[in-house]
């Protein structure tokens, strides 16, 4: 029996560069940064005072019951907004999307910290105390809350799962959804990721780890600069991204618009270090090789690679080594870019929104730029074509994206035209 194929029929997102797919893609395509000074909390005492915040987002602008909206966390609202856009884009409605053979798989990296931040601030406030903790804090601090909110809104009775593999969460959610549809456990899946991590606690934690850049507080839009010799850490960002994944024949039967095929996925673990990437990129190499085997494709079939490209000193070097190992001589012919240079790092949602950018790149035959790449770090081997500062038009038939998370979690997805 032939393996069931999986295609993408809907897209939705909320990000620092736009509250929908078209705005986000157009911003990335044109090299517009969403990084700015933090407004969500008083960052004046932090060494890091910039982030990729979602701007002007209001869940009440969507078709949603307002009473229900009040019972959803901020991170849950991001996911629900992206899900509503994706479902609408797919041609489904809450009545037609299916109840039993439709699933939800959401990657979450940090997720609950904003609600914990709010609750603890009340708990330790001498004028409030334990009796002033909001009653919905308990469900809000569960990482499954965003998926549950989406299930309730659409009345979906299939599996609604949450997984957490740090920065690889969104990509791994797509991989799990691919497997579930292939084996017949689902016909349709709302797969993606979400995080709302621009909080004093999160910024403080990653600042203490020296993972965030502290050098561009006065010039935020220049802060995220993957593969540049002056990079000094990533920029925290928030948002959500959802893809409607669907069995190919199921999509054809209803006359759906098909963006692309999710041809393959591969995952691996470095088993090396809790934060640092494996210097030789071995874990990422394994994930990519698995993805190519899963897709029945070779590295030479890929024209564009959306890099994890965090703008940290260690990641960008090890990822470049990984690409040279996987692609060989083809690495120097490959179009590469890191859209984190525009959006910042969405952590749990990063892989999902970067998958959307891959699909839009396929659709438009356009490679988005890596902005702020003024001086490639050739001294440390970053000498590939990272599409510096200006995007390029080129024929694209297949694209790949990798996410490389803390703890050594690696995920790779491959999309191709159909």
Residue pairs with C-beta under 8 A, 6 or more apart in sequence:
3 182
4 181
4 182
4 183
4 184
4 247
4 248
4 249
5 247
5 248
5 249
5 261
6 177
6 178
6 181
6 182
6 245
6 246
6 247
6 248
6 261
6 262
7 245
7 246
7 247
7 248
7 251
7 258
7 259
7 260
7 261
7 262
7 418
8 243
8 244
8 245
8 246
8 258
8 259
8 260
8 261
8 262
8 359
8 415
9 89
9 90
9 91
9 244
9 245
9 246
9 251
9 256
9 257
9 258
9 259
10 86
10 87
10 88
10 89
10 90
10 91
10 92
10 242
10 243
10 244
11 21
11 85
11 86
11 89
11 242
11 243
11 244
11 259
11 356
11 359
11 360
12 20
12 21
12 81
12 82
12 83
12 84
12 85
12 86
12 87
12 88
12 89
12 192
12 240
12 241
12 242
13 20
13 21
13 24
13 82
13 85
13 239
13 240
13 241
13 242
13 352
13 353
13 356
14 20
14 54
14 57
14 78
14 81
14 82
14 239
14 240
14 241
15 24
15 34
15 52
15 54
15 237
15 239
15 241
15 343
15 346
15 349
15 353
16 34
16 35
16 36
16 51
16 52
16 53
16 54
16 55
16 237
16 238
16 239
16 343
16 344
17 23
17 24
17 27
17 28
17 32
17 33
17 34
17 52
17 342
17 343
18 24
18 25
18 26
18 27
18 34
19 54
19 55
19 56
19 57
19 81
20 85
21 85
21 89
21 356
21 360
24 343
24 353
24 356
25 356
25 357
25 360
27 34
27 342
28 339
28 342
28 343
28 357
28 368
29 360
29 364
29 366
29 368
29 391
30 391
31 342
31 368
31 369
31 371
31 389
31 390
31 391
32 342
33 220
33 221
33 222
33 224
33 341
33 342
33 371
34 52
34 53
34 55
34 237
34 342
34 343
34 344
35 50
35 51
35 52
35 220
35 221
35 223
35 224
35 235
35 237
35 344
36 50
36 51
36 52
36 53
36 220
36 221
37 43
37 49
37 50
37 217
37 220
38 46
38 49
38 50
38 51
38 53
38 198
38 203
39 53
40 51
40 53
40 198
40 199
41 198
41 199
41 200
42 200
43 49
43 200
43 203
46 200
46 203
46 204
46 207
47 207
47 214
48 203
48 206
48 207
48 212
48 213
48 214
48 217
48 236
49 217
50 216
50 217
50 220
50 223
50 235
51 198
51 203
51 235
51 236
51 237
51 238
51 344
52 198
52 235
52 236
52 237
52 238
52 239
52 343
52 344
52 345
52 346
53 198
53 237
53 238
54 78
54 196
54 238
54 239
57 77
57 78
57 81
59 69
59 72
59 77
59 80
59 81
60 66
60 69
62 80
62 81
62 84
63 84
64 80
64 84
64 153
68 149
68 152
68 153
69 77
71 136
72 80
72 145
72 149
73 112
73 114
73 115
73 136
73 140
73 145
73 146
73 149
73 196
74 114
74 115
74 196
75 108
75 111
75 112
75 114
75 115
75 145
75 146
75 194
75 195
75 196
75 240
76 140
76 145
76 146
76 148
76 149
76 194
77 149
78 146
78 194
78 196
78 238
78 239
78 240
79 106
79 146
79 147
79 149
79 150
79 192
79 194
79 240
79 242
80 146
80 149
80 150
80 153
81 240
82 192
82 194
82 239
82 240
82 241
82 242
83 104
83 150
83 153
83 154
83 190
83 192
83 242
84 153
85 242
86 190
86 192
86 242
86 243
86 244
87 93
87 94
87 97
87 154
87 190
87 244
89 244
90 97
90 244
90 246
90 256
90 257
91 254
91 255
91 256
91 257
92 98
92 188
92 244
94 153
94 154
94 155
97 154
97 156
97 188
98 156
98 158
98 187
98 188
99 155
99 156
99 157
99 158
100 157
100 158
101 158
101 186
101 187
101 188
102 154
102 156
102 158
102 186
102 187
102 188
102 189
102 190
103 156
103 158
103 159
103 160
103 161
103 177
103 180
103 185
103 186
103 188
103 189
103 190
104 147
104 150
104 151
104 156
104 158
104 159
104 160
104 161
104 189
104 190
104 191
105 147
105 159
105 161
105 162
105 163
105 173
105 176
105 177
105 180
105 189
105 190
105 191
105 192
106 146
106 147
106 150
106 161
106 162
106 163
106 173
106 191
106 192
106 193
106 194
107 162
107 163
107 164
107 165
107 168
107 169
107 170
107 171
107 172
107 173
107 192
107 193
107 194
107 348
107 349
107 351
107 352
108 143
108 146
108 162
108 163
108 164
108 169
108 193
108 194
108 195
108 348
109 164
109 166
109 167
109 169
109 193
109 195
109 197
109 347
109 348
109 349
109 350
109 405
110 195
110 197
110 202
110 347
110 348
111 143
111 146
111 164
111 194
111 195
111 196
111 197
111 348
112 140
112 141
112 142
112 143
112 145
113 197
113 199
113 201
113 202
114 196
114 197
114 199
115 137
115 140
115 141
116 141
116 201
117 199
117 200
117 201
118 134
118 137
119 133
119 134
119 137
119 141
122 128
122 129
122 132
122 133
122 134
123 129
123 130
123 132
123 133
125 132
134 140
139 145
139 148
143 162
143 164
144 160
144 161
144 162
146 162
146 194
146 240
147 160
147 161
147 162
148 160
150 156
150 160
150 190
151 157
151 160
156 190
158 186
159 180
159 185
159 186
161 176
163 169
163 172
163 173
163 176
164 348
165 172
165 405
165 407
165 409
165 411
166 347
166 348
166 405
166 406
166 407
166 409
167 308
167 310
167 345
167 347
167 348
167 350
167 351
167 403
167 404
167 405
167 406
167 409
168 267
168 351
168 403
168 404
168 405
168 409
168 410
168 411
169 193
169 347
169 348
169 349
169 351
169 403
169 405
170 192
170 193
170 241
170 346
170 348
170 349
170 350
170 351
170 352
170 353
170 354
170 355
170 403
171 265
171 351
171 352
171 354
171 355
171 401
171 402
171 403
171 411
171 412
171 413
172 267
172 351
172 403
172 409
172 411
173 191
173 192
173 193
173 351
173 352
174 191
174 192
174 243
174 245
174 262
174 265
174 351
174 352
174 355
174 411
174 413
175 265
175 266
175 267
175 411
175 413
176 191
177 186
177 189
177 191
177 245
178 245
178 262
178 265
179 265
180 186
180 189
181 187
181 188
181 189
181 245
181 246
181 247
187 246
187 247
187 250
188 244
188 245
188 246
188 247
188 250
189 244
189 245
189 246
190 242
190 243
190 244
191 242
191 243
191 245
191 352
192 240
192 241
192 242
192 243
192 349
192 352
193 240
193 241
193 346
193 348
193 349
193 350
193 351
193 352
193 353
194 239
194 240
194 241
194 348
194 349
195 238
195 239
195 240
195 346
195 347
195 348
195 349
196 238
197 236
197 238
197 347
198 236
198 237
198 238
202 236
203 212
203 236
206 212
206 236
207 214
209 275
210 233
211 233
211 234
211 275
211 312
212 233
212 234
212 235
212 236
213 223
213 224
213 231
213 232
213 233
213 234
213 235
213 311
214 232
214 233
215 223
215 232
216 222
216 223
220 235
221 372
222 372
223 235
223 311
223 372
224 234
224 235
224 311
224 340
224 341
224 342
224 344
224 345
224 371
224 372
225 231
225 311
225 341
225 371
225 372
225 373
225 374
226 307
226 309
226 310
226 311
226 316
226 338
226 340
226 341
226 370
226 373
226 386
227 307
227 309
227 316
227 320
227 338
227 370
227 373
227 376
227 377
227 382
227 386
228 311
228 372
228 373
228 374
228 375
228 376
228 377
229 375
229 376
229 377
229 378
229 379
229 380
230 374
230 375
231 311
231 312
231 313
231 316
231 377
232 311
232 313
233 311
233 312
233 313
234 310
234 311
234 312
234 340
234 344
234 345
235 311
235 340
235 344
235 345
236 344
236 345
236 347
237 340
237 343
237 344
237 345
237 346
237 347
238 346
238 349
239 343
239 346
239 349
239 353
240 349
240 352
241 346
241 349
241 352
241 353
241 355
241 356
242 352
243 352
243 355
243 356
243 359
245 262
246 256
248 258
248 261
248 418
251 258
252 258
258 418
259 359
259 362
259 363
260 359
260 362
260 363
260 415
260 416
260 417
260 418
261 415
261 416
261 417
261 418
262 413
262 414
262 415
263 294
263 295
263 296
263 297
263 398
263 414
263 415
263 416
264 291
264 292
264 293
264 294
264 295
264 296
264 297
264 413
264 414
265 290
265 291
265 294
265 411
265 412
265 413
265 414
266 286
266 287
266 288
266 289
266 290
266 291
266 292
266 293
266 294
266 411
266 412
267 287
267 290
267 409
267 410
267 411
267 412
268 283
268 284
268 286
268 287
268 290
268 410
269 283
269 407
269 408
269 409
269 410
270 277
270 278
270 282
270 283
270 408
270 409
270 410
271 283
271 408
272 278
272 283
272 408
273 408
274 406
274 407
274 408
275 406
275 407
276 314
277 283
277 284
277 314
277 315
277 318
277 319
277 404
277 408
278 284
278 318
278 408
279 314
279 317
279 318
279 321
280 318
280 321
280 322
280 325
281 318
281 319
281 321
281 322
281 323
281 325
282 322
283 404
283 408
283 410
284 318
284 319
284 322
284 402
284 404
284 410
284 412
285 322
285 325
285 326
286 410
287 402
287 410
287 411
287 412
288 299
288 322
288 326
288 400
288 402
288 412
289 326
290 412
291 400
291 412
291 413
291 414
292 298
292 299
292 414
294 414
295 414
295 416
297 398
297 414
297 416
299 326
299 327
299 328
299 330
300 327
300 330
301 397
301 398
301 416
302 327
302 330
302 334
302 398
302 399
302 400
302 414
303 334
303 335
303 394
303 395
303 396
303 397
303 398
303 399
304 334
304 335
304 336
304 337
304 358
304 361
304 367
304 394
304 396
304 399
304 400
305 323
305 334
305 335
305 336
305 399
305 400
305 401
305 402
306 336
306 337
306 338
306 339
306 354
306 355
306 357
306 358
306 361
306 399
306 400
306 401
306 402
307 319
307 336
307 337
307 338
307 370
307 386
307 402
308 315
308 319
308 338
308 340
308 350
308 402
308 403
308 404
309 315
309 316
309 319
309 337
309 338
309 339
309 340
309 341
309 370
309 386
310 316
310 338
310 340
310 345
311 338
311 340
311 341
315 404
316 377
316 382
317 377
317 380
317 381
317 382
319 402
319 404
320 381
320 382
320 383
320 384
321 381
322 402
323 331
323 334
323 336
323 384
324 331
324 384
327 334
331 384
332 384
332 385
333 385
334 384
334 385
335 367
335 385
335 387
335 392
335 394
335 396
336 370
336 384
336 385
336 386
336 387
337 367
337 368
337 369
337 370
337 386
337 387
337 391
338 370
338 386
339 353
339 354
339 357
339 368
340 350
340 354
341 369
341 370
341 371
341 372
341 373
342 368
342 371
343 353
346 353
350 403
351 401
351 403
351 411
351 413
354 401
354 403
355 401
355 413
355 415
357 368
358 399
358 400
358 401
358 413
358 415
359 399
359 415
361 367
361 368
361 396
361 399
362 396
362 397
362 398
362 399
362 415
362 416
362 417
365 393
365 394
365 395
365 396
366 391
366 392
366 393
366 394
366 396
367 387
367 391
367 392
367 393
367 394
367 396
368 387
368 391
369 387
369 388
369 389
369 390
369 391
370 386
370 387
370 388
370 389
371 389
372 389
373 386
373 388
373 389
374 388
374 389
376 382
376 383
376 386
376 388
396 417
397 416
397 417
398 414
398 415
398 416
398 417
399 414
399 415
399 416
400 412
400 413
400 414
400 415
401 412
401 413
401 415
402 410
402 411
402 412
403 409
403 410
403 411
403 412
404 410
405 411
